[in-house]
């Protein structure tokens, strides 16, 4: 796929060597890959494959059976919910815009005030134990 002439007019907006990697780091437009590079060849092959499958029931790249992710353990869920409640509390106190969603009342009204009332030394020990990091020492 060397030229834009091979791409049908109504699809040029969606396909082409410059659309394979549309944005690079930092949201800036990605640079085109050199003509003989593996990235360019793979991109052109992917575009050609997609164009060949337009209008057919052939499987597309990326289509795979939907598998439900495993349910996190109770310990992990509690940690996720408590972290979310603390983040939302920080957003309410320090941010200009309130959070989009609210965590459960148990965490919002129970855990967050309890956590904020703990002395920093106790919080630090709890975090060290809960993080699983062993053997780190602070020097200097």
N, C-alpha and C positions, 0 to 999 in steps of 0.2 A: 504494500500500500504506500506508494511513493508520492502520490499527488492527491490533492483534494478532488480532482476530477472523478476519482473512483467512488466517491461518496455521493449518494443521491442528494439532489438539491434540498429536499425537505428534511434531510437528516444532518446536514452539515453543521447545524447549530449544536447537535448533540454528540457527534462523533468526529474524530480527527486526532492526529498525533498530539495536538495541543490540549485535547480534552482528557487524555488518559490520566495525566497527573495535573489536574487543573490548578490546584493551589499548592504552593510549597510552604516552607517554614514561615511562620509569622503571618500567614494569610496572604502573602505576596504571590503574584502569579509564578507558577513553576517554570523553570527554564526547559526548553526542549532538549530531549536527549540527543546526543550526537547520532548522525545517520546510521552508522554501523554498530551501535552499541547494543548489548543484550536487552537493555531496558526498552529501547526503541523497537527492536524486533518483537519482543513480547507484547508490547502495547499495540503494535500494528496487527499482530496475530489475534489479540483479544478483540480488537475492533472488527477485523474481518470475520471472526467467528460470530460475533454479535450480529453483524449485518446479514450473515448467512442464515441466521435463525429468526430474523424478523418475519413475523406472520406465520410461524410454525409453532408446533407444540413441543419442540425439542427442548431438553433441559438447558437452562441457562447457567452460566458460571455463578457460583454463590448459592444456588438453590440446593438446599439439603433438608432433610426431615427436621421438623421443629422438635427439639428435645427440651423438656422442661429442666432448668438447672436444678441441681440438688438443693434441698431445703437446708439452710444454714442451721447449725446446732443452736441450742437454746443459749449457750454462753455467747456465741457470736451475735445472735439476734439482740440480746440484752446490751451488748457492747455497742452495736450499730445504733440502737434506739437511744441509748444514753448519749452517745456522741452527737447524734442529730439534735437532741433536745438542748444540749449545751451550745451547739453552734447556733441554733435558732435564738436562744437566750442572748448570746453575744450579738447577733444581728439586731435584735430588738433594742439592746442597750446602746450599742455603738454605731449601728448603721443608720443611714438616712431612710432606707426603704425597709419595711417590715418583711419577714420571710414569706414566701409564697404559700407555704403549707405549715400546718402546725402538727407537732408530735402529740402523742397521747397525753391525756390529762395526768396520768400517773407519773410520767416522766417530767412533764412541764411543771406540775404543781408539787410533786413529791421529791423527785431525784435532784432537779436543778437547785432548789433552795438548800437541800441537804448538802450537796456537793460544794456549793459556795460557802456554806457555814463551816466546813472543815478547815482546820489550819493547814497552811501550805506544806509543812513538814509531813503531816499525815497523808495528804494528797500525793506528795512525791513518793512516799514509800508504797502507797497503794498502786500507783502507776508503774513503779519499778517492778513490783511483784507481778502485776497483771500483764506487763509487756513481754515477759519471758526473757528479757535481756539479763544475762548473768555475767558477772565478772568485769563490768565496766567500772572504772574508778575515775574520779575527777582529780587531776593534779594541777598544781599551779595556782 
